[in-house]
C-alpha cells in the first residue's frame, strides 16, 4: 500500500469514528488516489482534482462531477496537515446544478412485472430471488435503497413483524412494521438464500452469489436491465429509477388516505416517521409528485372553503 493510500485509509477511519456517512467518499476516493499514482502525482493538486472529477465516463449535466470534487476537497483538507504542498480545490469549482426531476410512479402492475422479470432474465436462482425480493420490499415499504442493502439478517424480527433500520440518513434508526405478506416473502427468501449459499461471507440479509453484501451500483444496473426487459416505463417521458419506488409508495399511501376521506394532515407525520424523514416538511414534497394527488388536494381544499362560506 502506497503512502497516499495509507493516508486515505487513515482519513476514512477518522471520519467514520466521528459518525460521518462516507458511502460516496469510500467509493470515489480510492479511484482518485489511483489516478494520482497513474499520473505520478506525489500530492493532491487542483489540476489533478479537476482532471479526475471531469473524466468523460459521466456526462457533465449529472451530479457525478461535483460529487467527485466534493469528496476530493474533504480528503485534500486532511492532507494539508500531512503534506504542505497539498492544494485544496475551492468551493464552487464544479458547482451542483440542482434540477427537480418528476418521479416515475410505478403501478402495481409495473412492480409485478419487474419482480417476474427477475426469474426470467437472471439465470442464477439466488441472484434472481435476491432481486425479486429486494424490489418487492422497496415497493411495499418505501425504504431507501441503501437502507435495504444495509439490512443484516438480525434486522428482521418475524415475531414482532418489523424491520430494524439502523443509523440511516441523518443518523436515525427506526422500526418499520411489515404486512403479513411481506414477512412471508422475506422469510421465504431467507430460506432460499440459506439453502443456495450456506457459507456467506457477510451478515447481510440480501447477498450476492459470492455471499457478500450487495453494492448500490450493481443493484441500480440490474434494476435498469429489468425495467428495459419488462418494458416498464417505455411509453413514459420519465425514465424509471429505482429510487422512484420510494416516491411511488408515498404517493399511493397518500392517495389511499384521500380516497378514504381521512385527515391527511394528521396522518402525514405517521408517513414521515415510517419513511425516516426528519420532519413532515420533507414528506410534503410528495404532494406534487402526481397529478392525482394534486386533484385530491384541490378537491379537499374546495370542500373546506365551501363549508367555511
C-alpha positions in Angstrom: 0.0 0.0 0.0 1.4 3.4 -1.0 1.7 6.4 1.3 -1.3 8.1 -0.3 -3.5 5.0 0.1 -2.4 4.7 3.7 -3.4 8.3 4.4 -6.7 7.7 2.7 -7.4 4.8 5.0 -6.5 6.9 8.0 -8.8 9.7 6.7 -11.7 7.4 6.2 -11.3 5.8 9.6 -11.1 9.2 11.3 -14.3 10.4 9.6 -16.2 7.2 10.4 -15.2 7.4 14.0 -16.8 10.9 14.1 -20.1 9.4 12.8 -19.9 10.6 9.2 -21.6 8.6 6.4 -18.8 8.1 3.8 -20.6 6.0 1.2 -19.6 8.3 -1.6 -16.1 9.1 -0.3 -15.2 5.5 0.4 -16.2 4.5 -3.2 -14.7 7.5 -5.0 -11.5 8.4 -3.2 -9.6 5.2 -3.9 -10.1 5.8 -7.6 -8.8 9.4 -7.2 -5.7 8.1 -5.4 -5.2 5.5 -8.2 -5.4 8.4 -10.6 -2.7 10.3 -8.7 -0.4 7.3 -8.8 -1.0 6.6 -12.5 -0.1 10.3 -13.3 2.8 10.1 -10.9 1.5 12.9 -8.7 3.0 13.0 -5.2 0.4 15.2 -3.7 -3.2 16.5 -4.3 -3.4 19.4 -6.7 -6.3 21.3 -8.1 -5.3 20.3 -11.6 -5.4 16.6 -10.7 -8.7 17.0 -8.9 -10.3 18.7 -11.9 -8.9 16.2 -14.4 -10.2 13.2 -12.4 -13.5 14.7 -11.5 -14.3 15.5 -15.1 -13.3 12.2 -16.6 -15.6 11.5 -19.6 -17.2 8.4 -18.1 -20.1 10.6 -16.9 -22.0 13.4 -18.6 -21.3 17.0 -17.5 -25.0 17.6 -16.7 -25.1 14.9 -13.9 -24.1 15.4 -10.3 -21.2 13.0 -10.7 -18.6 15.6 -11.4 -19.4 17.9 -8.4 -19.8 14.8 -6.1 -16.3 13.7 -7.0 -14.9 17.1 -6.4 -16.6 17.4 -3.0 -15.0 14.1 -2.0 -11.6 15.2 -3.1 -12.0 18.5 -1.3 -12.5 16.8 2.1 -9.5 14.5 1.6 -7.4 17.4 0.5 -8.2 19.3 3.7 -7.0 16.3 5.6 -3.8 16.1 3.5 -2.8 19.7 4.2 -1.8 18.6 7.7 0.4 15.8 6.2 1.9 17.5 3.1 2.1 21.3 2.9 2.2 21.1 -0.9 -1.4 19.9 -0.9 -3.8 22.2 -2.9 -7.4 22.3 -1.7 -9.9 22.8 -4.6 -12.0 25.9 -3.8 -15.8 25.6 -3.3 -17.8 26.2 -6.4 -15.2 24.9 -8.8 -17.7 22.3 -10.1 -21.0 23.5 -8.6 -24.0 21.4 -8.2 -26.8 22.2 -10.6 -29.9 21.1 -8.7 -32.7 20.1 -11.1 -36.0 18.8 -9.8 -37.0 15.7 -11.8 -40.5 14.4 -11.5 -40.5 10.8 -10.4 -41.9 7.9 -12.3 -44.8 6.5 -10.3 -44.9 2.7 -10.5 -48.3 1.0 -10.7 -48.9 -2.4 -9.0 -48.7 -4.0 -12.4 -45.3 -2.4 -13.0 -43.9 -3.8 -9.8 -45.3 -7.3 -10.5 -43.8 -7.2 -14.0 -40.4 -6.2 -12.6 -40.4 -9.0 -10.0 -41.5 -11.6 -12.5 -38.8 -10.4 -14.9 -36.1 -11.3 -12.4 -36.7 -15.1 -12.7 -37.0 -14.9 -16.5 -33.8 -12.8 -17.1 -31.4 -13.8 -14.3 -30.0 -17.3 -14.7 -28.8 -17.7 -11.1 -31.5 -18.8 -8.8 -30.0 -17.0 -5.8 -29.5 -13.8 -7.7 -33.0 -13.9 -9.2 -34.6 -14.5 -5.8 -32.5 -11.7 -4.2 -33.5 -9.0 -6.7 -37.1 -10.2 -6.9 -37.4 -9.9 -3.1 -35.5 -6.7 -2.9 -37.7 -5.0 -5.5 -40.8 -6.2 -3.7 -39.5 -4.9 -0.3 -38.7 -1.5 -1.7 -42.2 -1.2 -3.3 -44.2 -2.2 -0.2 -42.1 -0.3 2.4 -40.7 2.8 0.6 -37.3 2.0 2.1 -34.3 3.9 0.7 -32.2 1.5 -1.5 -29.2 2.0 0.8 -31.3 1.0 3.8 -32.4 -2.2 2.2 -28.8 -3.1 1.1 -27.5 -2.5 4.7 -30.1 -4.8 6.3 -28.5 -7.6 8.3 -30.2 -11.0 9.0 -30.8 -10.0 12.6 -32.7 -6.9 11.5 -35.7 -8.9 10.5 -37.9 -9.6 13.6 -40.6 -12.0 12.4 -42.3 -12.5 15.8 -42.7 -8.7 16.1 -43.3 -8.2 12.4 -40.8 -5.4 12.0 -37.6 -4.5 10.2 -34.9 -2.6 12.2 -33.3 0.2 10.1 -30.1 1.2 11.8 -28.4 4.6 11.6 -29.8 5.6 8.2 -29.9 9.1 6.8 -29.3 11.8 9.4 -28.1 9.0 11.7 -31.6 8.0 12.6 -32.7 4.4 13.4 -36.3 3.3 13.2 -38.5 0.2 13.2 -40.6 -0.5 10.1 -43.8 -2.6 10.6 -44.4 -5.1 7.8 -47.6 -6.6 6.3 -48.0 -10.4 6.7 -47.4 -10.9 3.0 -44.1 -9.0 3.2 -43.0 -11.0 6.2 -43.8 -14.2 4.3 -41.9 -13.1 1.2 -38.8 -12.2 3.3 -38.9 -15.4 5.3 -39.2 -17.4 2.1 -36.2 -15.6 0.6 -34.2 -16.2 3.7 -34.8 -20.0 3.4 -33.8 -19.9 -0.3 -30.7 -17.8 0.5 -29.5 -20.2 3.2 -30.1 -23.3 1.0 -28.3 -21.8 -2.0 -25.5 -20.0 -0.2 -24.8 -21.9 3.1 -21.4 -20.2 3.7 -21.9 -16.4 3.3 -19.1 -14.0 4.0 -21.4 -11.2 5.1 -24.2 -10.9 7.7 -26.2 -9.1 5.1 -29.8 -10.1 4.6 -29.6 -9.7 0.8 -26.4 -11.3 -0.6 -24.7 -11.7 -3.9 -23.8 -15.1 -5.4 -20.4 -14.9 -3.6 -22.1 -14.4 -0.3 -21.2 -10.7 0.0 -23.3 -7.7 0.6 -24.9 -6.1 -2.5 -23.5 -2.8 -3.7 -25.6 0.1 -5.0 -24.0 0.3 -8.4 -24.8 -3.3 -9.2 -28.4 -3.1 -7.8 -29.0 0.0 -9.9 -27.7 -1.6 -13.1 -29.7 -4.8 -12.6 -32.8 -2.8 -11.9 -32.3 -0.8 -15.1 -32.0 -4.0 -17.0 -35.2 -5.5 -15.5 -37.1 -2.3 -16.4 -35.9 -2.5 -20.0 -36.7 -6.2 -20.3 -40.1 -5.9 -18.7 -41.0 -2.8 -20.8 -41.7 -0.7 -17.7 -41.8 3.0 -18.4 -41.3 2.6 -22.2 -44.1 4.9 -23.0 -43.4 7.4 -20.2 -41.3 10.6 -20.7 -39.9 9.9 -17.3 -37.2 7.3 -17.1 -37.9 4.9 -14.2 -35.4 4.9 -11.4 -35.1 2.5 -8.5 -35.5 5.4 -6.0 -38.8 6.1 -7.6 -40.2 3.1 -5.8 -39.9 5.1 -2.6 -41.8 8.0 -4.2 -44.4 5.6 -5.5 -45.0 4.1 -2.1 -45.6 7.6 -0.6 -47.9 8.7 -3.4 -50.0 5.6 -3.3 -50.3 5.9 0.5 -51.5 9.5 0.3 -53.9 8.6 -2.4 -55.5 5.9 -0.3 -55.8 8.4 2.6 -57.6 10.9 0.4 -59.9 8.2 -1.0 -61.0 7.0 2.4 -61.6 10.7 3.3 -59.2 10.6 6.3 -57.4 13.6 7.7 -54.3 13.6 5.7 -52.8 16.5 7.7 -53.0 14.5 10.9 -51.7 11.3 9.3 -48.8 12.8 7.4 -46.4 12.7 10.4 -47.1 8.9 10.5 -45.8 8.6 7.0 -42.8 10.9 7.8 -41.8 8.6 10.6 -42.3 5.5 8.6 -40.1 6.8 5.7 -37.4 8.1 8.1 -37.8 11.8 7.3 -36.6 14.4 9.7 -39.9 16.2 9.8 -43.2 16.3 7.8 -41.9 19.1 5.6 -39.8 16.6 3.8 -42.9 14.5 3.1 -45.0 17.4 1.8 -42.8 17.2 -1.3 -44.7 14.1 -2.4 -47.9 16.0 -2.7 -46.5 17.4 -6.0 -45.3 14.1 -7.3 -48.5 13.0 -9.0 -51.4 14.9 -10.7 -53.9 12.6 -9.0 -52.6 13.8 -5.6 -52.9 17.4 -6.6 -56.5 16.8 -7.7 -57.4 15.2 -4.4 -55.8 18.1 -2.5 -57.6 20.7 -4.6 -60.9 18.9 -4.1 -60.4 18.7 -0.3 -59.5 22.4 -0.3 -62.6 23.4 -2.3 -64.8 21.4 0.1 -63.2 23.1 3.1 -63.8 26.6 1.6 -67.4 25.7 0.8 -68.1 24.7 4.5 -66.4 27.9 5.6 -68.7 30.0 3.4 
